[in-house]
Amino acid sequence: MSIIGILLYEILKLKEELAATKQSTCTKIENTLKVDTNGKMRKSLNQFSPNQDQLQIYLNQLRASGSSVWCWGTKHTNRICHFRHLCYVSDVQSFVFFHGTNSTIVGVPKDRFDPALLDLSSVENHNAKYFNFVDVPLWAVDEMLFNVDVIEMPSLMFSRFHPDNIMHVIHDDLFPLYITLQMLQFYVDDSFDVQLLFADGHNDGEYSDLYEMFTTCVPIELAKLAEDNMPSGRSGSLCFSDVYVGLSKHSTWYQYGFYEPQGPLPHATVTSQDIHQFTRFILRKLRITNNKQNDQAVLVTRKETRLIINDMELCLALSKHLQMKVVTVSLETHSIEQVVDIFNHATLIIGMHGSLLVFSMFLPAGGIIIELFPFGINPEHYTPYRTLAKIPQMDLVYRSWQNSDRSKSIPHPDRPKELGGIHHLSEEEQYLILDSNQVAPHLCCSDPAWLFHIYQDTIVNVDDVLALVDSGLNERQEILKNRSLGYDQSKQEMDSTFTKHPAPVDIICGITCNSEIDVGDRCPSSLHCHWKSPWNSKYIGDVTYEIWVQKVGENQYKTYSVSTNEFSENVNFDKSAQYYVWIRAFVDGVPGSVTFTNCNMTLLTND
């Protein structure tokens, strides 16, 4: 074998060993999932515990380069930062930035404590989800860092918002996580090769497995880096060689009323294309296929609170009315995988306002959502699922029903206050709530009138619901008719995000003067410009053009609009003058880039 062949063999062998080492590390961490929480954290961190030689190499790198940070975003609510050599020191419970002469700091505002460097959560400006770091001189490394664990692989740090509620898990955590990981280009072979770091105090929660779909390694909960959870059993530090901090808010569409009553985000940018890419990813991860017919209705039920008292009556009526199978679904009786599969193959879902309706994003085109509200709860004030359904090209049908008959409502004033109980209030406050017909708009999250009414059980008016079903079916038929006539949902989704900006034009301009009728410093002259169509015009449609002409040294200019690829204007121009010309193309009112040129006078003769 030649020397080159031997070298290539050794390089290939080294790559295989590194890949095997990486795979083994992640597998070992994954195997710790079945042990208790403390054991899981201790074993997970042990995977990152370097030996003394490796630790010295890392510390020498840190001493030489210090920490660095690059941020993008104009304010803390839209900022994400990328750190090299950021350390969490458990003794001081702080993220520490070791500032040296080789540190790079880009995009960090001077007022990063007003109020914070960035939001750790996708929920905008929640003051319990702020992130910042403490700046210390580089020489403090030897004083502060001991019992160090190091995470070398790329990491993403964020804060889960409410990991015990499936609506918040999907809207606030998983969907933004998916968008962020795509943005940071961690996507490899339908998975994300990244270490997730939870910078919050929440426990694992019953939905922790869902977060693991987005990473090749078990997520680390930084709050558990207490003294008894460090690998050595004493306090220490965890350093990140390469960590991104924060989540994109591009995918969120709803705000929960922390500063004003809840409602749709006024400047939401999420598209149906984003949602369907996310749901397809989840379906692949859960190994759910679309090989079943969408011929079932789903009634979302609950077992403890916010009950539909006559759910069986409603089921039978729906089955008879639709001549369709009706299934009941609840988180008490179904796994997340089962819920997703059922929603993904449903024609219609009906349920009380609640977190499970977030799975309506998995409904096929033409899917119908009928959201039920207890007495006193105005559907116009609580619209996360209506907002989702109305995103352009989602092709979903939404209807809502509110119980308007107090006698069909069963309140529970003696329950704990977080479940709608009101006995902790004064008699006057209790009377006002009991006597009210509608909850007034309010802030999140513990308004007693809201809690009292939302946790009522309800006897649903079956005839009302069947009427909404018929109305929804009519709209569904229109959606399916449009699709059968050639409506292409994927193309429509693409068109909703595709901006038809024309490319710049290649312009040639000149000013000609007829010398035979020269009249001193001025002459009858013509400004003539011609250009090629934007190179991308065949992809975007008919193009029009806007032209500006300005004499050099003057502030005024003239504008012209044309639909051809040339322009002429007969004007008496100064012989010695120069003129600036700008031109840009438009498609359906959408402008392209401006092309600039300047024109000098040339003389026309009879030669």
Residue pairs with C-beta under 8 A, 6 or more apart in sequence:
1 9
22 153
25 47
25 217
26 216
26 217
28 43
28 47
29 43
29 44
29 47
29 217
29 218
30 217
30 218
32 39
32 40
32 43
32 44
32 218
33 40
33 218
35 43
37 203
37 204
37 224
38 224
38 228
38 229
40 218
41 220
41 221
41 224
41 225
41 229
42 229
42 230
42 231
44 218
44 220
45 149
45 220
45 225
45 229
45 230
45 231
45 238
46 231
48 149
48 150
48 151
48 152
48 238
49 149
49 231
50 58
50 148
50 149
50 150
54 150
55 148
55 150
58 148
58 150
58 239
58 241
59 141
59 145
59 148
61 85
62 85
62 98
62 141
62 145
62 239
63 100
63 138
63 141
64 102
65 84
65 85
65 100
65 102
65 103
66 85
66 98
66 99
66 100
66 101
66 102
66 103
66 138
67 83
67 84
67 85
67 86
67 87
67 96
67 97
67 98
67 99
67 100
67 103
68 83
68 84
68 85
68 103
68 104
68 105
69 81
69 82
69 83
69 84
69 86
69 97
69 104
69 105
69 106
69 107
69 108
69 133
70 81
70 82
70 104
70 106
70 107
71 79
71 80
71 81
71 82
71 106
71 107
71 108
71 117
71 118
72 79
72 80
72 107
73 79
73 80
73 107
73 118
76 112
76 115
76 116
76 117
76 118
76 119
76 125
76 130
77 119
77 124
77 125
77 249
78 249
79 107
79 117
79 118
79 119
79 246
80 118
80 180
80 244
80 245
80 246
80 247
80 248
81 107
81 108
81 117
81 118
81 244
81 245
81 246
82 242
82 243
82 244
82 245
83 97
83 133
83 240
83 242
83 243
83 244
83 245
84 241
84 242
85 98
85 239
85 240
85 241
86 95
86 96
86 97
86 133
86 239
86 240
86 243
86 245
87 95
87 96
87 98
87 144
87 145
87 148
87 237
87 238
87 239
87 240
88 94
88 95
88 96
88 222
88 225
88 237
88 238
88 239
88 240
89 96
89 144
89 145
89 237
90 225
90 226
90 227
90 230
90 235
90 236
90 237
90 238
91 144
91 235
92 134
94 133
94 134
95 131
95 132
95 133
95 134
96 133
96 134
96 136
96 140
96 144
96 237
97 103
97 133
97 134
97 135
97 136
98 136
98 137
98 138
98 140
98 141
99 135
99 136
99 137
99 138
100 137
100 138
101 138
103 138
108 117
109 117
112 132
113 132
115 127
115 130
116 130
116 131
116 132
117 130
117 131
117 132
117 133
118 130
118 131
118 245
118 246
119 125
119 126
119 129
119 130
119 131
119 246
119 247
119 249
120 129
120 130
120 131
120 157
120 158
120 159
120 199
120 200
120 245
120 246
120 247
121 129
121 158
121 159
121 160
121 161
121 172
121 247
122 161
122 172
122 173
122 176
122 247
122 248
122 249
122 251
122 252
123 129
123 161
123 172
123 252
123 255
123 256
123 258
124 249
124 252
124 255
125 258
125 259
126 161
126 258
129 159
129 161
129 200
131 157
131 159
131 199
131 245
131 246
136 144
144 237
145 237
145 239
146 236
146 237
147 230
147 231
147 232
147 234
147 235
147 236
147 237
148 236
148 237
148 238
148 239
149 230
149 231
149 236
149 237
149 238
149 239
150 238
150 239
150 240
150 241
151 195
151 220
151 238
151 239
151 240
151 241
151 243
152 241
152 242
153 193
153 194
153 195
153 217
153 241
153 242
154 186
154 193
154 194
154 195
154 242
154 243
154 244
155 194
155 195
155 196
155 197
155 240
155 242
155 243
155 244
156 177
156 180
156 181
156 184
156 186
156 194
156 195
156 196
156 197
156 243
156 244
156 245
157 197
157 198
157 199
157 222
157 240
157 243
157 244
157 245
157 246
158 173
158 177
158 180
158 196
158 197
158 198
158 199
158 245
158 246
158 247
159 198
159 199
159 200
160 169
160 172
160 173
160 198
160 200
160 202
160 205
160 211
161 168
161 172
161 173
162 168
162 169
162 172
163 169
163 173
163 202
163 203
163 204
163 205
163 207
163 208
164 202
164 205
164 206
164 207
165 355
166 207
166 331
166 336
166 355
166 356
166 358
166 359
167 354
167 355
167 356
167 357
167 358
167 384
168 355
169 205
169 207
169 210
170 358
170 359
170 361
171 252
171 253
171 254
171 358
171 384
172 252
173 211
174 210
174 211
174 214
174 278
174 282
175 251
175 252
175 275
175 278
176 247
176 248
176 249
176 250
176 251
176 252
177 196
177 211
177 214
177 247
178 214
178 251
178 278
178 281
179 248
179 250
179 251
179 274
179 278
180 244
180 246
180 247
180 248
181 187
181 192
181 194
181 214
183 248
184 194
184 244
186 192
186 193
186 194
190 281
190 284
190 285
191 215
191 216
192 214
192 215
192 216
193 216
194 214
194 215
194 216
195 215
195 217
195 219
195 220
196 211
196 214
196 215
196 217
196 219
196 220
197 219
197 220
197 222
197 240
197 243
198 219
198 220
198 221
198 222
198 223
199 222
199 223
199 245
200 221
200 223
201 223
202 221
202 223
204 221
207 336
208 219
210 336
211 219
212 218
212 219
213 282
213 285
222 238
225 238
226 235
227 233
227 234
227 235
230 236
250 269
250 270
250 274
251 270
251 274
251 275
251 278
252 265
252 268
252 270
253 264
253 265
253 268
253 270
253 384
253 387
253 388
253 391
254 262
254 263
254 264
254 265
254 383
254 384
254 387
255 262
255 263
255 264
255 265
256 262
256 444
256 445
257 263
257 442
257 443
257 444
257 445
258 443
258 444
259 443
260 443
261 381
261 441
261 442
261 443
262 381
262 382
262 444
263 381
263 383
264 383
264 387
270 391
271 391
271 392
271 393
271 493
271 496
271 497
272 391
272 392
272 393
272 394
272 395
272 493
272 496
273 393
273 493
273 494
273 496
273 497
275 361
275 388
275 391
275 394
276 493
278 361
279 361
279 362
282 340
282 362
283 289
283 290
283 340
283 344
283 362
286 336
286 337
286 340
286 341
288 337
288 340
288 341
288 344
290 344
290 345
290 364
292 345
293 345
294 345
294 346
294 347
294 364
294 367
295 324
295 325
295 347
296 324
296 325
296 326
296 327
296 342
296 345
296 346
296 347
297 318
297 319
297 322
297 324
297 325
297 326
297 327
297 346
297 347
297 348
297 349
297 350
298 326
298 327
298 328
298 329
298 342
298 343
298 346
298 348
298 349
298 350
298 351
299 308
299 311
299 314
299 315
299 318
299 326
299 327
299 328
299 329
299 349
299 350
299 351
300 328
300 329
300 330
300 349
300 350
300 351
300 352
300 354
300 356
300 357
301 307
301 308
301 311
301 328
301 329
301 330
301 351
302 308
302 330
302 332
302 352
302 354
303 330
303 332
303 333
304 332
305 412
305 419
305 420
305 455
305 457
306 352
306 353
306 354
306 374
306 454
306 455
306 456
306 457
306 458
307 457
307 458
308 314
308 352
308 372
308 457
308 458
308 460
309 410
309 457
309 458
309 459
309 460
310 459
310 460
310 462
311 328
313 462
314 350
314 460
314 462
314 465
315 326
315 328
317 462
317 465
317 466
318 324
318 326
318 350
318 465
318 466
318 469
319 325
319 326
321 466
321 469
322 348
322 469
324 347
327 342
329 338
329 339
329 342
329 343
329 356
330 356
331 339
331 356
334 342
339 356
339 359
340 359
340 362
343 349
343 359
343 360
343 362
343 363
344 362
344 363
344 364
345 364
346 363
346 364
346 367
347 366
347 367
347 368
347 476
348 367
348 368
348 370
348 469
348 472
349 357
349 360
349 363
349 367
349 368
349 369
349 370
350 370
350 372
350 465
351 357
351 370
351 371
351 372
352 371
352 372
352 373
352 374
352 458
353 371
353 372
353 373
353 374
353 377
353 379
353 382
353 385
353 454
357 369
357 371
357 385
358 384
358 385
358 388
360 367
360 369
360 385
360 388
360 389
360 396
361 388
363 369
363 396
365 395
365 396
365 479
365 480
365 483
365 489
366 395
366 396
366 397
366 476
366 479
366 480
366 483
367 396
367 397
367 476
368 396
368 397
368 398
368 399
368 469
368 472
368 473
368 475
368 476
369 385
369 389
369 396
369 397
369 398
369 399
370 399
370 400
370 401
370 465
370 468
370 469
370 472
371 379
371 385
371 386
371 398
371 399
371 400
371 401
372 400
372 401
372 402
372 403
372 458
372 460
372 465
373 379
373 382
373 400
373 401
373 402
373 403
374 402
374 403
374 409
374 453
374 454
374 455
374 456
374 457
374 458
375 402
375 403
375 404
375 405
375 406
375 408
375 409
375 453
375 456
375 458
376 409
376 436
376 437
376 438
376 439
376 449
376 453
376 456
377 402
377 438
377 439
377 450
377 453
377 454
378 402
378 438
378 439
379 386
379 400
379 401
379 402
381 439
381 441
385 398
386 398
386 400
388 394
388 396
389 396
389 397
389 398
390 398
392 496
393 489
393 492
393 493
393 496
395 479
395 483
395 489
397 472
397 475
397 476
397 479
399 468
399 471
399 472
401 460
401 461
401 464
401 465
401 468
403 409
403 458
403 459
403 460
403 461
405 461
406 437
408 458
408 459
408 460
408 461
409 456
409 457
409 458
409 459
410 456
410 457
410 458
410 459
411 420
411 434
411 452
411 453
411 455
411 456
412 419
412 420
412 421
412 455
412 456
412 457
413 420
413 421
413 422
413 423
413 430
413 434
413 452
414 421
414 423
415 421
415 455
417 424
417 446
417 448
417 451
418 446
418 451
419 451
419 455
420 451
420 452
420 453
420 454
420 455
420 456
421 452
422 429
422 430
422 433
422 434
422 448
422 452
423 430
425 433
425 448
429 448
432 449
433 448
433 449
433 452
436 449
439 447
439 449
439 450
439 453
440 449
442 449
442 450
483 489
499 590
500 540
500 541
500 587
500 588
500 590
501 540
501 587
501 590
501 591
501 592
501 593
502 534
502 536
502 537
502 540
502 543
502 584
502 585
502 586
502 587
502 590
502 591
502 592
503 534
503 535
503 536
503 537
503 585
503 592
503 593
504 534
504 584
504 592
504 593
504 594
504 595
505 531
505 532
505 533
505 534
505 545
505 583
505 584
505 585
505 592
505 595
506 531
506 532
506 595
507 529
507 530
507 531
507 581
507 583
507 595
507 597
508 529
508 530
508 531
508 597
509 527
509 528
509 529
509 581
509 597
509 599
510 527
510 528
510 529
510 599
510 600
510 602
511 525
511 526
511 527
511 528
511 573
511 579
511 599
511 600
511 601
511 602
512 525
512 526
512 528
512 601
512 602
512 603
512 604
513 523
513 524
513 525
513 573
513 575
513 601
513 602
513 603
513 604
514 523
514 524
514 525
514 604
515 523
515 603
515 604
515 605
516 605
516 606
517 523
517 524
521 574
521 575
521 576
522 572
522 573
522 574
522 575
523 572
523 573
523 575
524 570
524 572
525 570
525 571
525 572
525 573
525 601
526 568
526 569
526 570
526 571
527 549
527 567
527 568
527 569
527 571
527 573
527 579
527 581
527 599
528 566
528 567
528 568
529 547
529 566
529 567
529 568
529 581
529 583
530 565
530 566
530 567
531 545
531 565
531 566
531 583
531 595
532 565
533 543
533 565
533 585
534 543
534 585
534 592
537 543
537 585
537 587
540 587
541 587
541 588
542 563
542 587
543 585
543 586
543 587
544 561
544 562
544 563
544 585
544 586
544 587
545 561
545 562
545 563
545 565
545 567
545 583
545 584
545 585
545 586
546 559
546 560
546 561
546 583
546 584
546 586
546 591
547 559
547 560
547 561
547 562
547 567
547 581
547 582
547 583
548 557
548 558
548 559
548 560
548 580
548 581
548 582
548 583
549 557
549 558
549 559
549 560
549 569
549 579
549 580
549 581
550 556
550 557
550 558
550 579
550 580
551 574
551 577
551 578
551 579
551 580
552 577
552 578
552 579
552 580
552 598
557 580
560 567
560 569
573 579
573 601
574 601
575 601
576 601
577 601
578 598
578 599
578 600
579 598
579 599
580 596
580 597
580 598
580 599
581 596
581 597
581 598
581 599
582 594
582 595
582 596
583 594
583 595
584 591
584 592
584 593
584 594
584 595
585 591
585 592
586 592
